[in-house]
Amino acid sequence: MTRRIAILNDNTDTSAFAKRFVDDGEKAAASLRAQRPDWHCEVWQAHEGRLPPEPDLYAGWVLTGSVASVNDEAPWMRRLADLVRSLHRRRVPLVGLCFGHQMVAHALGGRVGPSPGGWRIGAAVTRYRDEARTTLPWMQPPQASITLFAAHREQVLQPPAEATVLGGDDFAPAAALGIGHHVFTTQYHPELSRAFMRALLDEHGALWPAPLVAQARTQVEEPVDAELFMRWAAQFLEQAPTDERDGP
């Protein structure tokens, strides 16, 4: 079944390095289209204040990562938070990636701040709780833990009251969140390629401690579960029941 999906690019990075690659919205769109070639994945530049004027046209939404902090409270972020709350009220399927994960938590009453462990660069494991793997129909095939590329120094410190923590680890205990059948988020990056992560470490490695960079270089050469996560995301976006939605 063809679906129209809105992908909101939240990344404010306009550096020469960032311009060497397609933007984060297009990265997410390509990853999702690989799972559902017939879907219409439309990228909107949310960080420039551009949001779909007719949100009811979209069956699902994806919020990307960003170098920005949800705590900056920029005008475009306030508009994005309002949109998240509207989608939540109407039970519209929403997937959040990294900054998108944090924005969902922030907009719905959670708390986001600096990670107690500092920067995480390279790859990270999310261990999913047994109840998530056995009760969520879209998490197929089920897997106890997945590894995705990581690049963050802030994280969800307190999830929203309505959210269920689906998984995490000691570094980021609330790395995956769910709300009902309509919200699914991850702190990590299924949309980023190995080539991008290598280039990121080459370009910005001097910003981080040498041992962290060395560890990250090893991690980015190891297998990740990006394709599995995007399969889950596609199944999540297509199975979320429309009869849960409230009126506009």
N, C-alpha and C positions, 0 to 999 in steps of 0.2 A: 504494500500500500504506500503510495506517494505521500510524503509528509513535508510540510514547510517548516523549517527550523530556523530560528533567529539566533545567530552567534554574535555575541557582543564582545568586540575587541576592547579590552580595558588597558592595554599596555601603553604607557605614556613615553616609552623609550623611543626617541627620534635620533639616536646617535648614528654615526656612520656604521658602526658595527651592526646595529639593528637593521639598517637599511640593506645590508647584504643578504637578508633573508626575507621571505614573505612574512607578513605580520602575523601575530598570534591568532587572530581570528581565522585567517586562511589556513594556518597550521591545523587548528581544530576542525575546520570544515573538511579539509582533506582527509583527516583521520576518520571522521564520521562518514564521509562519502565512501571510503574504502569498505565500510561495513554495509552501507545502504546506498548503492549507486543511484537509485531512483529518487532519493530525497532531494528537495530543494533547500540547500543550506546557504542562507543569505547572511553575509557579514556586515555588521554595522559598527561604526567607529564610536563606541560609547564614550571613550575618553575625550572625544571632541564634542561631546554633547549630542551626538546623533543617535537617536533611538527610533525604532519603528513607530510611525504615526498611527498605525492601525494594529495594535498588539494582538487583537483577537484573530488576526489572520494566521497566527503561528500556533502549531500544535505542540511545540516545545522550544526550550531556550537553553543556550550554553553560555556561561560567563567565563572568560579566559583569565589567564594570569596577568600580572603587571609588576613593574618595578615600583609602583606607587604603594602607599600604605592606605588601608581603608580608614585609618585614623586621621588622615589629612583633611577630611571633610571638604574637599573641593566641591564646587557647585555641581559638576557632572556626577560626582559620587553621591551627592544627596539625591539627585534625580534617579540615579541607578538604584539606590536604596529604596526609594519610593516605589519603583517598578518591581523590585524583589518582593516588597510587602504586598503589592497588588497581585502578583502572580501567585504568591502563597495563599492569599485570601480566596482566590479563584481556583486553587488546586491545579494550576497549570504545570506540567512537567518542567523541571529546571535542574540542570547539571552545572555544578560549579567546580572550576579547576584553579587551585592555588589561591590567587587573589579572589577569584570567584567564590571559592569555598569560604574564604574569610569574610567577603562582603555579605554572603547569605547569613552567616552567623551574626555579623555586626548589625545588619538591617533588622534582624528578627529578635534582637535583645541579648545576644551573646557578647562576649568580650574577646577582643583580639589585641595582642601586644607582642613585644619582643620574646623570642623563644628563650626559655631559661638556659638552654644549651648553646645559644648563639647561632651562628650561621650553620645551615645544612646545605651542602653542595655535593652533587654527585648522584647518588641513588638512595632510595629509602624503601624499607619494607613496611607494608601495612598488614597487620595480622587482623583478619576479620573475625568477629565474634561468632561462636557457633550458631547462635540464634539468628544472626543475619544470613548466614550461608544456608540455613535450613528452612527459613520462612520467606525469603525474598525470591519470588519466581523469576525475576529477571537476572539473578546472579547465576547464570548458567553458561558454561559448565562451572560448578562451584569449585572454589579453590581457597584453602585455608589462609594463604597469604599471597600478596603480589608485590612485585618490585617495580617502581617507576622512577624516572629521573626526578631530581629534586633541586630546587634553588630557592631558598627562603630564609629570612631571618625573623619573620613574625609568624605567629600561628594562632589558632583558636585556643584561648586559655580557659574560657568558660562557654560551653555550647548554649544556644537558646533553650529555654525551658521546654519547648515543644520538640526539640531534636532528640534523636537517638544516636548515640555514638556507635557506629557500625564497626569501627576498627581503629587501630593505631599501634604505637609502640612506646617504649619508655621515653624517647625523645619528644614525640608528639602524640600524646595519648588520645587526642580527638582529631585524628588525621582523616577520618571518613565519617560523614554525618548523613543521616536520613531523616526526613519528616514525612510521615504517611506514605502515600504512593507517589508523591509528586516532587520530592527534593532528594537529590543524591549528589554528594560533594566529596572531593578529595583535595588534600593539601598539595598533591603532587602533579606531575606533568606527563600525561599519556600522549600529548600532542607533539612533544619535542623529539627531535631525531638525535641519533648518536653523533652525527656530524655537527649538529648545532651545539651539543654539549661539549664536544672537543674544542670547537671554536670559542665557546664561552670561556673555557678554562685558559685557553691561549691568550685571549684578549684581556681578561680581568683577573687572572690568577694572582697578580701582585696585590690584590685587595684583601686576600685571605692568608691565614697562616700557612706556611709551606707544608706542614704535615697534613693539613686539611686538603690542600690541593693535590698532594700526592695520593691520598686516599681516594679523592674524587676521580682522579685519572684512572685508577684501577677499577673503580665502580662503574664508570661509564663504558668500559669495555665488556662488562658482564651482561648476560641476558636480562631483559626487562619484559614486563607483561603488559606493554602498552596496547597491543592488539586485543588481548583479552579484556582489558578495562574498557576499551572502546566498544567491544561487543556487548559488554554489560550495559554501557551507556545507551547504545542503540536499542537494546531490548527494554531498558528502563523507559526510554522516551516513547516507545510504541505500545507499551503495556499499561501505562498509567491510565486508570479509568476516568473517562470524562464525566461520568455520572456523579463524581465526588465534588465537582466544581459548584461554587456558589454563583450567584448572578454577578454581572459586571459591577 
